[in-house]
Amino acid sequence: MVHRSRFQMAVALGAALWWTCCAIQMPDAAGLPKVARVKLVLDGDSIVLDSGEHIRYLGIDAPELPHGGEPGDCYGEQARDANRYWVLRRTIRLEYDREKRDGYGRLLAYVWLEDGTCVNEALLRAGYAWLLIPAEGIRRHAEFREAQREALDQRRGMWAACNFQEEPAYVGNHYSRIFHRPHCPWGQEIPHRHQVKWATRWQALEQDYRPCRRCKP
């Protein structure tokens, strides 16, 4: 029993040392960082590694912070602070999907903590972000959808704190998976064949559509 206990302690210590020693960026076979340390948290869904590499969390979209003279979204600061609490100056594991980089050159990744927490999913489940599923899909779509629905059902985070002004109807684009207020200029440009309509914003969210950045439904 003593030998087994010592063996278990050795395994646990070895795992901890592995995570610690890999704080210096560790690449995978494709040259992409696999284990790294977080130097900076930019907002609720993006970070910078010690190497300077920018990481965009895959499958989610957090409220925006103020920038360029534009006001931020409701709960943007809270989402950033939650992300900072989970990952800042910590060693993380990065997992990739089909699409490796976005249009800005940032790596798209699932971010994992040592205890097995997927930070992308945790942000969704706590109401700090909503789904952002690319056209080609992602492996963790089902888990992320369930996390968002739980946050919506329980009115967690921004789903309770933000005062969303309801409209009599909403229109979405089934190609972009974005929904709009009825008088949004971008919404009015959606081709008829791509339009989807709902009576409430909750119906759009439950079908994995995300809010327009312009009209902020």
PEKA-V413166 format. One record per pair of residues at least 4 apart in sequence whose ideal C-beta (glycine too) atoms are under 6 Angstrom apart, sorted by the first residue. I is the first residue (numbers start at 0). GAP is how many residues later the second one is. D is the distance in whole Angstrom. If there is no record, write none. Layout:
BEGIN
i;gap;d
I;GAP;D
I;GAP;D
END
This chain:
BEGIN
i;gap;d
16;4;6
18;72;5
18;95;5
21;4;5
21;13;4
22;14;4
22;68;5
24;8;5
24;11;4
24;26;5
25;8;5
25;9;4
26;4;5
26;6;6
27;4;5
27;6;4
32;20;6
32;61;6
33;60;6
34;58;5
35;13;4
36;13;5
36;54;5
37;9;5
37;49;5
37;50;6
37;52;6
38;9;5
38;11;5
39;8;4
40;6;5
40;42;5
40;43;4
40;47;5
41;4;5
42;22;5
42;37;5
43;18;3
43;35;3
43;36;5
43;39;5
43;84;6
43;85;6
44;12;4
44;15;6
44;17;4
45;10;5
46;8;5
47;6;6
48;4;5
53;52;4
54;52;5
54;54;5
55;46;6
55;50;4
55;52;5
56;63;5
57;39;6
57;50;4
57;51;6
57;52;6
58;61;6
58;79;5
58;85;5
59;60;5
59;63;6
59;64;6
59;69;4
59;72;6
60;69;6
60;71;4
60;149;6
61;17;4
61;67;4
62;10;4
62;12;5
62;13;4
62;16;5
63;8;5
63;9;5
63;12;5
64;7;5
64;11;5
65;5;6
65;6;4
71;4;4
73;88;4
74;4;6
74;83;4
74;87;6
78;49;4
81;46;5
83;4;5
85;33;5
86;5;6
91;19;5
92;19;4
93;15;4
94;15;4
95;4;6
95;13;6
96;41;5
96;42;6
97;38;5
98;9;6
98;35;6
100;4;6
100;6;6
101;4;5
101;6;6
109;8;6
109;10;6
110;8;4
111;6;6
112;4;4
116;5;6
120;22;6
120;23;6
120;26;5
122;5;4
122;6;4
123;5;5
123;20;6
123;23;4
123;24;5
124;22;4
124;25;6
124;26;6
125;30;6
125;31;5
126;24;4
126;29;4
126;30;2
126;31;5
126;32;5
127;29;5
129;80;5
130;13;6
130;17;5
130;77;5
131;78;6
132;8;6
132;75;6
136;4;6
139;4;5
150;5;4
150;8;6
151;7;6
154;4;5
154;5;4
157;4;5
166;14;5
166;15;6
168;13;6
169;9;5
169;28;5
169;31;6
169;34;5
169;47;6
170;9;6
170;16;5
170;24;6
170;26;5
171;7;4
171;24;4
171;32;6
171;37;5
172;5;6
172;17;5
172;21;5
173;20;6
173;22;5
174;19;5
176;32;5
177;32;6
177;34;5
178;25;4
178;30;4
179;4;4
179;7;3
179;32;4
179;35;5
180;34;4
180;36;5
183;28;6
183;31;4
185;28;6
189;4;5
189;5;5
197;5;4
197;6;5
200;16;5
203;5;4
210;5;6
210;6;5
END
